[in-house]
Amino acid sequence: MSSTTSGPTTPRRKGRAQRRAELRSQADYTGGVYGSMLAASVVIGAGSLGQFPRTELVLLLLLTGLVFWVAHVHAQLFGARLARQAPDRRGVLRVCREEWPIVKAAVPPAAAVAVSPLLGLDVRGALWLALSIAVAGQVGWSVAAARRAGASRRLMAVTASVNLLLGLLIIFFKIVLTH
């Protein structure tokens, strides 16, 4: 038998795989919805960028996502302390993982801004592309959260519609504030 042939799963590997599957099944994507809305709001407020607007917007999106992630992790851990549960290493890592979608949601709009010159977009076009991607992410994260929670198709459609409406409201604010 060669060393590349896969043998039976060892108890240790099976345990890790089961833990990862359990973590995925318990994932809460509401942070992604929140992070996407945050990214859209950052794009709206990015009207006064300096000499390198694309670079500044990419950094602003990613760093704002990181700051809000840290704030959410801190709030979760502080809340646990209020309940008199001293956070241990495992608990801290769990909270960090649970809140990570806030940061992940900032990546697609930031990537859109970064590649916008390749698409022939000026800075204004890059802002609109990032905003559109943030709103699409917001809708996508909400549907993923509803699906993960076992919601019916009807409820998934409702949450998608509500989040699309919220995203369109953000776009409306951008139009009103910039014209």
C-alpha positions, 0 to 999 in steps of 0.5 A: 500500500502506498503512502498516498492511499488514504486509509481509514479516518483516524479518531483525531481527524474525524474529531476535527472534521466533525468539529469543523462541520459543527462550527459551520452548521452553527455559523451565524451570518448576521455579522455578514449582513451587518458588515455589508451594510457597514461597507455600503455606509463607508462607500456613501461617506467616502466623498472626500477621499484624497490623492489616492482615492481607490487605495484610501477607499480599499483601506477604509473599507477593510480597516473599518471592517476590522475595527467593527469586528474588534468592537463586536468581539469585545462586546461579546466578551464583555457581555460574557464577563457581565454574566460572570463567565470569564472568557477562556482561550477557546471562548475568545477564539469562538467569538472571533470566528463568529464575528469574522463575517463582519470583516469578510463582508468588506472584502468584495467591495474593497476588491471591486474598488481595487480592480475597478481601473481594470474595468475602465471605471473612474473613481465615481464608477468604482464607488458605485460598483463597491456600493452595488456589491456591498448591497448584493452582499447584504442580500446574500448574507441575509439569505445565507443566514435564513437558510442556515437557520432552516427558514422556508423559501418564503421567509428567505425571500422576505429577508432578501427583500427587506435587505434589498430595500435597506440597501436601496435606501442606502443608495437613495441616500447616496443619490440625494446627498451627492446631487 
